Amino acid sequence: MSQLQRRPTLRDVAEVANVSEMTVSRALRGKGVVSRRTRARVLSVVDQLGYVQNRIAGSLATSRSNQVAVIIPSLVNHVFSQVMAGISEALERAGYNPVVGISDYNLEKEEELVRSMMSWRPAGFIVTNLVHTERTQNILANAGIPVVEMMDISGPPIDIGVGLHHGRAAQTLVDHLVGKGYRRFGYLGWSDNDFAASTRFAAIRDRLAEQHLPLAAPDIYDRPPDFSAGKSGLRHLLEAEPHLDAVVFSNDTAASGGVIHCLENGIDMPGDLALAGFSGLQIGQIMPRKLTTIRTKRYDVGRVAARCVINRLDGQPVEQSIDLGFELEVGETA
């Protein structure tokens, strides 16, 4: 979306569905006499157009809100607390307020949040990653406001993308580890619902396959990547695959748990086993053995995402895709 488009209206839905605006209103409210077939047709058009009812009445509906809707998958994950710090600071300096929803890595929950938050007519919308339900995609594509998808820019955004190429970052990490001589790899992380992590895992798997190197990545460890999961996960993985010489974790929190497992069990890093994480979190850098990882610019991702919304609202040009890059942080664990 190169410029702001008009939001779909009740009249647009009525025209496409070939019914009156009153019939559309009744179908959406579930009140009044509307046949089942007509209601189904109206709801189909609503999904097609990405229409969301306006809960702000009268003249307020045409005024600019000072609220920007933000949906992130987690506040427990330290990555997103830093992203939110960047968003909040940039928005507040410009006189806007972030209204935050947590999707818990669930696309259906994200869809409900988008529908609810859009009905209050925010000035802009910031969401995480590029994967959404079809309804979410339609709503955001027809929102008529700046929409920023942050974190992953591996594909075309709905409107504006801000972040990094997660696949390239993962390949950089693999190339470093292979260059150090590691050949028997394991992977622990959460990939099914964390789509950026899924992109990284696929890149790691494919890069190793190109070099005919094996990868042990049991589905049983497809879980939220916290400290305890990293610690217990590495223990179980090494019980099943004792000859591994390198393990990559989906984030630094889980990798730090792996570091503690090695220290408690006399596993030398990197002599016996190399460990690597992702994100460059502080916890990994203050471990007894400094973690090798990919450092991402999480605060800047949030700050730039917010600035994109503000600049678009001010009529300034905004790039469609903004790559903030990443850095390989060579620590003591690999």
SEPA-215831 format. One record per residue (C-alpha): y, x, z; residue in one letter. Coordinates in pm, whole numbers, plus 50000, padded with zeros to 5 digits. Example, Ala and Ser with C-alpha at 12.3 -4.5 7.8 and 13.67 -1.06 7.14 Angstrom:
% SEPA-215831
495505123050780A;498945136750714S;
***
This chain:
% SEPA-215831
500005000050000M;503005019949876S;505554995250012Q;505594966450257L;504074934750114Q;504654898850216R;502154885850471R;499924857250355P;501294823950477T;499824790150558L;501144778350222R;499284806450042D;496024795750205V;496674759150114A;497374767649749E;494294789449705V;492064764249887A;493674735349692N;494414715150006V;497544705850199S;499134728250461E;498324701450719M;494654703450624T;494724741350664V;496364737751005S;493784712051117R;490904733450990A;492144763851180L;492814744751502R;489534725751482G;491414693251540K;491864662751323G;489664649451045V;488544677350812V;485194677050635S;482754705150702R;482894715950337R;486714716950334T;486884736450657R;484374761850523A;486484765750206R;489664770650409V;488044796650636L;486694815050331S;490204817150185V;491574828350523V;489124857450522D;489834865250156Q;493594867050205L;493524882950549G;495644854750688Y;496344853951064V;498074824951237Q;501554831951369N;501854824151741R;505554831951752I;507494800251684A;510844793651515G;513364820951442S;511414846651640L;508794846851365A;511184863351119T;512644889151355S;511324924751383R;509164930751687S;509554962851883N;505824963751953Q;503344985151761V;499684975651790A;497295004551857V;493505002551865I;491485032251989I;487745033452062P;487945047452415S;490235058752694L;487385076552875V;487115101152588N;489815127252655H;490455130452283V;492065096152272F;494045099752592S;495825128752421Q;496215109152098V;497815080852297M;500205105152464A;501505114952121G;501775078852005I;503565067152319S;506125094952321E;507075090651954A;507285052751973L;509265051652296E;511825076552165R;512435052951872A;512685021852088G;509205008052023Y;506394999752267N;502685005752203P;500374976452276V;496894991152313V;493444976152255G;490114993652322I;487324987052071S;484495005652253D;483345018951914Y;482444983151813N;483654970951473L;483324934151563E;485394939551877K;487944958451668E;488114928651432E;488834904651717E;491514927851851L;493134930551509V;493174892851464R;494594887151811S;497194914651798M;498314906351444M;499004870351546S;501864883251764W;503454899551459R;503694936351559P;506094959051373A;503234982051274G;499554988551331F;497675020651419I;493875020451411V;491195047251439T;489115060051146N;488515045050802L;485545022150867V;486194985350949H;484644951450891T;485554934250566E;487724909150754R;489584936750936T;490104954550605Q;491544923150447N;493864915450738I;495264950650751L;495574953550373A;497644921650359N;499574926550683A;502934934350523G;503634960550789I;502954998150812P;499245004350882V;498095039050985V;494435049251008E;494245080751218M;491745108351297M;489665109250974D;491155113750626I;487925119050434S;488585088150220G;491465066650089P;493385048250363P;494435011850353I;498055023350371D;498605056750549I;496075081950681G;496755108850942V;494215133651079G;491775159350944L;488745162950721H;485925161150976H;483305171350723G;485185203050634R;485635211351001A;481905207351066A;481055229250768Q;483415256150896T;481595256051230L;478175257951064V;479275286550839D;480465305751145H;477165300751327L;475035309451026V;477215340050971G;476355350751327K;472675350051235G;471535317051391Y;468775299751196R;467095272951413R;469605245351486F;469675214851710G;472285187151729Y;473195164052016L;475735136251987G;476785100751916W;476885092051548S;476005055451488D;479295039751600N;481605069851617D;482205072951244F;484125105651258A;481245120951455A;478835106151202S;480765123050922T;480545156251104R;476825152651166F;476155145050799A;478185175650698A;476265197850942I;472915184550821R;473815188650454D;475295223450498R;472155235650672L;469955219250408A;471835238150136E;470675270150305Q;467165256750371H;467675257750747L;466045231850978P;467935208251209L;466425191351514A;468445159751583A;466355133651764P;467705098051755D;467055094652129I;470225114552193Y;472425091251990D;474435081052297R;477975082852437P;478745120152448P;479705125652809D;479125155153043F;475865142753196S;474425132452859A;475125167152726G;473435183553023K;470325161853029S;470235159552650G;470025197152610L;467225198852866R;465175172752678H;465945188152340L;464785222752452L;461615207952601E;460825193052260A;462165222452053E;461935254052270P;462525278251982H;466045266951890L;468665294451884D;471795272651836A;472785237451940V;475865218751816V;477275190052021F;479385161451889S;482185169352134N;483295194552394D;482575172352694T;478885170252610A;478805207052512A;480265216252852S;477365197953013G;475095219352799G;476835250852923V;476155240753283I;472485234253202H;472185269453060C;473905285353359L;471705266553606E;468505276153426N;469165312553345G;469605306952970I;471855334352836D;474645323352603M;474695333452326P;471775357752360G;469075331452421D;470915301152289L;474265295552118A;476255263952197L;479165248752005A;481295217852050G;484115199451876F;487755190551956S;488955220352160G;489235201852490L;490475220452796Q;487185215352979I;485385236952725G;487905265052758Q;487695267253139I;483895268253157M;482365299953308P;481525308452946R;484325297952711K;483045273252454L;483005279552081T;484445248751914T;486705233751649I;490205227751784R;491885196051658T;495535186151693K;494995154051886R;498485149952032Y;500025156951692D;497745131451525V;499115104451755G;502715116251725R;502635118151346V;500855084551316A;503625068351520A;506345086151320R;504805072950998C;505175037351126V;508765043651234I;509735060850909N;508245033350696R;510105006850897L;513305026650843D;512735026750468G;511885063650447Q;509125076750216P;505795084450383V;502875104250242E;499705084050193Q;497455110550350S;498605136750601I;496205165150683D;497005181851016L;494075205750984G;491895222751245F;491135257251387E;487885275151464L;487985285751831E;485525314251877V;484455314752240G;481715331652440E;478905306852378T;478295314652010A;
***
